[in-house]
């Protein structure tokens, strides 16, 4: 595992999370009508998911586990290897689904769900980063 690559990706993840936290409005209804905020939040949330998948794939490449076939499987493999908890792996897999809608079906985004993810599950990304940092320090 290339520590420098992973640390750069973790820094990018930190910036995405900070951007989401500072730009996501307190009320979901504001997000429904503000297209600039929608773009900022969805882009950075998509990036955060992608960065976690990339970091996870990087970790997996140095392990004796089968490579994932999908983005979501990345988190399954990390759970199977004992790196992620079941809850964290499950939540990150759900975030992949939101990312896929944001990237491929932007018009179908449910902004109330996005707002709920930001307000209730952004810590999943920080938790992932902490796990990765612990793995780097081993």
Buried (B, 14 or more C-beta within 10 A) or exposed (E): BEEEEBBEBBEBBBBBBEBBEEBBBEEBEEBBEBEEBBEBBBBBBBBBBBBBBBBBBBBBEEBEBEEBEEBBBBBBBBBBBEBBEEEBBBBBBBBBEBBBBBEEEEEEBEBEBBBEBBEEBBEBBEBBBEBBEEBEEE
